[in-house]
Amino acid sequence: MSALDIILDVLLVGVALAGGVTDLLKRKIYDWVTYPAIALGLILRFIGYGFGGVFDQGLLSAIFGALFCLLVFGIFYLWGKGFGGGDVKLMTGVGALGGFVHSLSCAMATAIIGAVLAMILLFVSPRGRASMKRLFRRRQEGEERVTVPYGIAIALGVVWAALMKYRVLPGF
């Protein structure tokens, strides 16, 4: 593992944690977190590893990692099913910084943690329990949707994936 690998992973975890904290506190993931993450991932991977391949460490890996995360999370954003634009941009930054292979484990860990957080919110919060009662009928005009600050799931998923990468936790 090179010094650049460690730098990229520290940046990745830092960006994810920054997005998670702002999403929890302000319910917003700022562009000043996401756009530099995408740019740094592409630039650092090109400078450090060249073009590389999709499954290597270089620019192509960063591009395909960013595109994978953009497509997977962007579809749900376009459908209006739970993700905001900040979530999509944060995951795109995760893909660029982590590269293609690592972005797969980050996305999987994020999805698992997001599902667990959603279930906890549904069963613990009063609004969540009320939503469960309305599960099989259409939402009426003026009824609030229960939302999960998905930046938290992204941050925890990235940390979990990093701990698996460094063999602190067993992998998938």
C-alpha positions as CSV (number, residue, x, y, z in Angstrom):
1,M,0.0,0.0,0.0
2,S,1.5,3.3,-1.1
3,A,1.4,6.7,0.6
4,L,-1.0,7.9,-2.1
5,D,-3.4,5.0,-1.3
6,I,-3.5,6.1,2.3
7,I,-3.9,9.8,1.4
8,L,-6.9,8.9,-0.9
9,D,-8.5,6.8,1.8
10,V,-8.1,9.5,4.4
11,L,-9.6,12.0,2.0
12,L,-12.4,9.6,1.3
13,V,-13.3,9.0,4.9
14,G,-13.0,12.7,5.7
15,V,-15.2,13.8,2.8
16,A,-17.8,11.1,3.7
17,L,-17.8,12.2,7.4
18,A,-18.1,15.9,6.5
19,G,-21.1,15.0,4.2
20,G,-22.7,12.9,6.9
21,V,-22.3,15.5,9.6
22,T,-23.7,18.3,7.5
23,D,-26.6,16.1,6.4
24,L,-27.4,15.2,10.0
25,L,-27.2,18.8,11.3
26,K,-28.5,20.8,8.3
27,R,-30.2,18.1,6.2
28,K,-27.9,19.3,3.3
29,I,-24.7,18.0,1.7
30,Y,-22.8,21.0,0.4
31,D,-21.3,21.3,-3.0
32,W,-18.1,22.6,-1.4
33,V,-17.7,19.0,-0.1
34,T,-18.7,17.0,-3.1
35,Y,-17.2,18.8,-6.1
36,P,-13.7,19.0,-4.8
37,A,-13.9,15.3,-3.8
38,I,-14.8,14.4,-7.4
39,A,-12.0,16.6,-8.8
40,L,-9.4,15.4,-6.3
41,G,-10.2,11.8,-6.9
42,L,-9.8,12.2,-10.7
43,I,-6.6,14.4,-10.4
44,L,-4.8,12.4,-7.7
45,R,-5.5,9.1,-9.3
46,F,-4.2,10.3,-12.7
47,I,-1.1,11.9,-11.2
48,G,-0.3,8.9,-9.0
49,Y,-1.3,6.0,-11.2
50,G,-1.7,7.3,-14.8
51,F,-4.7,6.1,-16.8
52,G,-4.6,2.6,-15.5
53,G,-7.5,0.2,-16.1
54,V,-11.0,0.0,-14.6
55,F,-9.8,-2.5,-12.0
56,D,-6.5,-0.8,-11.3
57,Q,-5.9,2.4,-9.4
58,G,-5.7,5.0,-12.1
59,L,-7.9,7.6,-13.8
60,L,-10.1,5.0,-15.5
61,S,-10.9,3.4,-12.2
62,A,-11.8,6.8,-10.7
63,I,-14.1,7.6,-13.7
64,F,-15.8,4.2,-13.6
65,G,-16.2,4.4,-9.8
66,A,-17.7,7.8,-10.1
67,L,-20.0,6.7,-12.9
68,F,-21.1,3.6,-11.1
69,C,-22.1,5.6,-8.0
70,L,-23.7,8.3,-10.0
71,L,-25.8,5.9,-12.0
72,V,-26.9,3.7,-9.1
73,F,-27.7,6.5,-6.7
74,G,-28.8,8.9,-9.5
75,I,-31.6,6.5,-10.6
76,F,-33.2,6.6,-7.2
77,Y,-32.8,10.4,-7.1
78,L,-34.6,10.7,-10.5
79,W,-37.4,8.4,-9.4
80,G,-37.8,10.6,-6.3
81,K,-37.3,7.6,-4.1
82,G,-35.2,8.7,-1.1
83,F,-32.1,10.3,-2.3
84,G,-31.3,14.0,-2.7
85,G,-28.9,15.5,-5.1
86,G,-26.3,16.0,-2.4
87,D,-26.4,12.2,-1.6
88,V,-25.8,11.5,-5.3
89,K,-22.9,13.9,-5.6
90,L,-21.3,12.7,-2.4
91,M,-21.5,9.1,-3.6
92,T,-20.0,10.2,-6.9
93,G,-17.1,11.7,-5.0
94,V,-16.8,8.5,-3.1
95,G,-16.5,6.6,-6.4
96,A,-13.9,9.0,-7.7
97,L,-11.7,9.0,-4.6
98,G,-12.1,5.3,-3.9
99,G,-11.8,4.0,-7.5
100,F,-14.1,1.4,-9.1
101,V,-13.4,-1.6,-6.9
102,H,-13.5,0.2,-3.6
103,S,-16.6,2.1,-4.6
104,L,-18.4,-1.3,-5.0
105,S,-17.8,-2.1,-1.3
106,C,-18.6,1.4,-0.2
107,A,-21.9,1.3,-2.1
108,M,-22.8,-2.1,-0.7
109,A,-22.0,-1.1,2.9
110,T,-23.8,2.2,2.5
111,A,-26.9,0.4,1.2
112,I,-26.9,-2.1,4.1
113,I,-26.5,0.7,6.7
114,G,-29.1,2.9,5.0
115,A,-31.6,0.0,5.2
116,V,-30.9,-0.6,8.8
117,L,-31.2,3.2,9.6
118,A,-34.5,3.4,7.7
119,M,-35.9,0.4,9.6
120,I,-34.8,1.9,13.0
121,L,-36.4,5.2,12.0
122,L,-39.7,3.5,11.0
123,F,-40.0,1.6,14.2
124,V,-38.6,4.1,16.7
125,S,-39.9,7.5,15.7
126,P,-43.5,8.5,16.1
127,R,-43.6,9.8,12.5
128,G,-42.1,6.5,11.3
129,R,-44.7,4.4,13.1
130,A,-47.4,6.7,11.6
131,S,-45.9,6.1,8.2
132,M,-46.1,2.3,8.8
133,K,-49.8,2.6,9.4
134,R,-50.3,4.5,6.1
135,L,-48.0,2.0,4.2
136,F,-50.6,0.6,1.9
137,R,-52.4,3.8,1.0
138,R,-51.5,6.9,-1.0
139,R,-50.0,9.8,0.8
140,Q,-52.5,12.5,1.3
141,E,-51.9,16.1,0.3
142,G,-50.0,17.8,3.1
143,E,-48.8,14.6,4.8
144,E,-45.1,14.7,5.6
145,R,-42.8,11.9,4.3
146,V,-40.4,10.4,6.8
147,T,-36.9,10.9,5.4
148,V,-33.5,9.5,6.5
149,P,-30.4,11.8,6.3
150,Y,-28.7,9.4,3.9
151,G,-25.4,11.2,4.3
152,I,-25.1,9.4,7.7
153,A,-25.4,6.0,5.9
154,I,-22.9,7.1,3.3
155,A,-20.4,8.1,6.0
156,L,-20.8,4.9,8.0
157,G,-20.7,2.8,4.9
158,V,-17.4,4.4,3.8
159,V,-15.9,3.9,7.2
160,W,-17.1,0.3,7.2
161,A,-15.6,-0.3,3.8
162,A,-12.3,1.3,4.8
163,L,-12.1,-0.9,7.9
164,M,-12.7,-3.9,5.6
165,K,-10.0,-2.7,3.1
166,Y,-7.4,-2.4,5.9
167,R,-8.5,-5.8,7.3
168,V,-9.7,-4.4,10.6
169,L,-13.1,-6.0,9.9
170,P,-13.8,-9.0,7.8
171,G,-15.0,-8.3,4.3
172,F,-18.1,-9.3,2.4
